[in-house]
Amino acid sequence: MPQESFTAEKQKIEKEILKLQRQMRTLQTRQRRPVINSIIRSMVDYDITLEEITEAYSRRGTRSATAGEGANKSALPPKFHNPATGETWTGRGRPPRWITDAEAAGKSRDSFLIKD
């Protein structure tokens, strides 16, 4: 494929990508608008203030928690601390690399315990 043909085809594809991205943003906006309006109607109907929403949202935890995926789980306090990086770990689930590397180097996991 000659260089001019390649460049022209590439530009055509990039233009199409931009067009599709604009269409996606438009679609997302149209999908979100009725949801936002419903939330506002509920806030008015139940006399809920923006401050109450903000407080409830901050208590909810991380934004990534969704219904059915950790929404009912409470956040656990960290049990281990890496003083070199400041990273923490709750002690549940797969241990982070800094713990496994330290153990491979002969350190005890207990040396990273957070003291009360």
Stockholm file with secondary structure:
# STOCKHOLM 1.0

chainA/1-116         MPQESFTAEKQKIEKEILKLQRQMRTLQTRQRRPVINSIIRSMVDYDITLEEITEAYSRRGTRSATAGEGANKSALPPKFHNPATGETWTGRGRPPRWITDAEAAGKSRDSFLIKD
#=GR chainA/1-116 SS CCHHHHHHHHHHHHHHHHHHHHHHHHHHHHHHHHHHHHHHHHHHHTTCCHHHHHHHHHHHCCTTCBTTBBTTCCCCCCCEECTTTCCEECSCSSCCHHHHHHHHTTCCGGGGBCCC
#=GC SS_cons         CCHHHHHHHHHHHHHHHHHHHHHHHHHHHHHHHHHHHHHHHHHHHTTCCHHHHHHHHHHHCCTTCBTTBBTTCCCCCCCEECTTTCCEECSCSSCCHHHHHHHHTTCCGGGGBCCC
//
